[in-house]
Amino acid sequence: MTMMRAMVMDRTNAPLVLRERPVPEPAAGQILIAVEACGVCRTDLHVVDGELPDPKLPIVPGHEIVGRVAGLGSGVRNFAVGARVGVPWLAEACGLCPYCRAGRENLCDTPVFTGYTRDGGYATHTLANARFAFAPPDNLDAAETAPLLCAGLIGWRSYRMAGQGEALGLYGFGAAAHILAQVAIWQGRRVFAFTRSGDTASQHFARALGAAWAGGSDEMPPEKLDAAIIFAPVGGLVPAALAAVKKGGRVVCGGIHMSDIPAFPYRELRSVANLTRRDAYEFLGIAPRPASRCG
């Protein structure tokens, strides 16, 4: 029996445990992946810390997976053994509920999530539904590519929801924001980066990527914003972002988890609510271009 190694969460708020397990066999429609890299997403931390309810236990976390196809279940036609593959947060959607039939599979009534309700990528091997796996860019190595599978995808979906305005605020300048900033600047938009108060390193990083302004989240930008995206899981940033946008401006909450939002006079507030395969196809198609420009 061929064995694999996996980092397993037996219960929340506890360290992951390294275990050996048999390498799983792919079922119909599934692919077996030899994992090359798996990023650490803030959502993984929410899972491990018990801030997301009812994870499958035990669970192997990790949903920014890049690897090579090592085995095919019956009926798989879109990948061959040895092909490069990426796996995101949304592991599967039913395809039958009203949301799926309307092309809104991010709102599926019975979704499956990688590293939360299905074993993920903190392992040498993992399984994935071939219809919810993607061919990542060829010009980046596995470690560089892995964050695109969640930080990049959720950033892209948030970006599309933010609208077409030129002045874009990004609250929380971490994984998603720094990827999205490169896309937005490449497309000619002005990016305003908001960090923790006093985080001069992140502010310098934002300016080095081309941000028009960078400051603390307790500051107002030098001009009103057309839209703002909040990636930090801090509900208190919602009224701050709304105060920074123009009349009719839109604020998008880009995280899976957020602390309580205080009362506020609102303009327009939207939540990303996961992602769709369309998001992945669109973003992975353009991701190499701003990366090449900034590299």
N, C-alpha and C positions, 0 to 999 in steps of 0.2 A: 504494500500500500504506500503510495507516494504521500509524503507529509508536507505541510506548509507551516509557517509561523504566523501568528496573529496577535495583536494587542487587543485584549478583550476587556470590556467593561461589564462586571458582574452586577454592580449596583451604582447608583449615582453618588456623587461626592466621595469617590474612592479612586485610588490610582488604578490605571489600566494594568492588566496582568499579561505577561508574555506567555503564550501557550502554543503547543504544537497540536495541529488538527489534520485530519485527512484532507487532501485537496478535493474540493467538491466537483461533482460531475455536472456539466451544464445540461439543463432540461431543455425541452423544445422551446425555441425562440431565444435561448440564452447563449451568452459567450462566457468562456472562462478567460480571465485576464491575469497575466503575469505582471504584477504591479512594479512600475519603475519609480514612481514618485506619487505621493499623496500629500496635499497641502493641509495646513492647520487653519481652519476657518473659525471665525467667532462663533458660528452656530455649533460647531463641534464642542466648544467650551460650554455653550448653553446646555447641550445634551448631557455632557459629563457632570455639570454642576446641578442638574436636575431642574433647570429652568424651563425646559420643554417637557410637557407631560407625557407619560406612558410610552417611553422608549421600549423597544423589544429587548428583553434581557434574557441571557447575556447578549451583548451587541458588540460588533467590531465597528468603531466609529470611522469617520473619514469619507468625504464626498467630493474631493477635488482630485480625482484619480486619473493618472496617465500611465499607460502600459502597452503591452502587446497581446494580441489575441493568441491564447495558448490552446483553445479548444472550442469547438462549435457544437451547439445543440442542433437537433433536427430543425429544418425549415429556415435556418439563418442564411440569407443571401447577400446581405449588405457588408459583410466583413469576411476576410479570409484569415486563416492562421498566419501569424506573423505581422498582421496589419497593426499600425499604431491606432490607439483608441483612447478616448477620454470619456469619463463618466461623471455626471453632475449630481446635484441634490435630488432632483425629481427622478426617481428610479423607475416609476411606472404610473400610468393613469388608466382608468378602466376603459375609456373610449366609448362608453355607453350612456353615461349620465348627461343631463342637459348641458352642463358646462363643457364637457369633452366634445359633444356633438356641435357645439357652437364655436369650437376652436379655442376654448378657454380652459385647457387642461390643467392650468395652474390652480384652478378652483375645483378640481375633481372631487367628487363626494367620497371616493375611496382610494386616495393616493397611496403610493409607497415611496419612502424616502431613503436614499442611500445613507448608511451610517446612523440611522435613527430607527427605522422600522425594517430595514434589511441590512445585512452586514456590508460594511464599507471597505475602505482601502488601506487601513492600517494593518496590512498583512502582505505576505508575499504573493497571494493569489486572492481573487474575488470573482464573484459572478455578477453579470449585469444582463438586463433585457437588451437585446441587440437593437431594438427600435428606439431605445432611449440612451444609446451611446453614440458618440460622434467621432469623426476624424479630425483631430486637432491640427493646428498649423505645423508644417514640416521644418520651418526655419528657427524654431526654438527648442531648447533641450527640455527634458521632462520636468525638471524642477522649475523652470521658467514658465512652462505651459500649465502646470497644475493649478495655479491660482486663477487662470482664465475660466476654469470650469465652474467656479461659483462666484468669487469676487468679481470676475470679469462679466459673467452672465447676468448676475443680479444688478451690477452696475449698469449694464447696457439696457436692461429692462426698465430700470429706474429712469435712465436718461431719456428713453423714448417716451415715457409717461410724463416727463417734465415739460415737454413741448419744445417749440422751436426758438425760444428766446435766446438772445446773444449773451446776456450776463447770467452766469450759472454759479450758484453757491453750493459748495460741498462741505457738509458738516461731519467731522470725523475723518481725518485724512490718513486712513489706513489702507488696507489691501484694495478694497473696491474703489475708493476715491482716487488713489494714485494711478490705477489703470484707466479709470474713466476720464481723469483729467487729461491724459495723453490723447485719448480719442477726441474729446471735446476741443482741445487746443488744435489738434490736427485738422478738425473741421472748421476752424476759424472762430470759435466761441471764446469769450473771456471767462476765465475761471477764477473764482474767489474761494480760497481755502480757509476753513475754520477748524482750529485745533483746540485742544485743552489750553486754558490760559497759561501762558508762560512756556509752552512747548516750542521753543525756538528752533529745535532741530527739525521737527515736522514742517514748520513754516518755511525754513530754508529749503527743505526738500521740495516743497510745493512750488516755490519760486524758481528753483532750479529746473523744474519740469515745464516752466512757462506760465505759471499762474500770474494773473494780473495783480493780485493782492493776496496776502496771507496774514491772518491774525487769530486772536482768541475767539472762542465761541461766545464770549461775553461782550464782544465788540460789535459795532455796526460797520458794515463795509462802506467804502468811500462813495458808493452809488447804490441806488435801489436795484434789486435783482429781479430778473424776469422769472426765475424759478430757483428753487433750492432743493437739494436732496440730502436727507439725513441718514447717514450710515451708522453713526454712533447709537448704541441702544439706550439712549437717554431721553425719556419723555419730555423733560424740561426744555429740550432744544426746540420742540415744536413751536411754542409761542415766540421764541427768539427768532426762528427762521421765518415765521409768518410776519414778524415785524420788519424783517429785512427785505421782503419782496414788495414789488410794486402792487398797486391796486389791481386786482384780478390775477395776481401772481399765484403760482402753484407751488406747494410744498409736497414732496414725495417722501414717504417713510420707506427706506430701502432694506430694513433689517427684518429677520424672522421673529425676533424677540425685542421688546422695548419695555422699559420701566413705565410706570403710570404717567399719563399725560395730564398736566394741570388744565384747569379751565382756561379758555382763551377766546377772544373774538376772532373768528376764522374768515379766511378767504376761500381757498380751495386746498383740501388736504386729501392725498391719495396714499394707499398702501400697495406695495408691490405684489404681495401674496404669491411667493414662489416664482416659477418661470415656466416657459413652454419650450417645446423643441424648436419652434420658429425662432425664438430668441437665440438659441444656440447656433442654429445655422447662419443667422444674420451676423452675430458677433464674431464667431470663429472665422467667418469669411473676410472680415475687415481687420481683425486683430493684428495680423502681421504688418500691416501698413504703418500705423503710428509707431509700432515697436521698432520697425526698421528706421523710421525717421529719427526716433529718440536714441537709438542704439549707436 
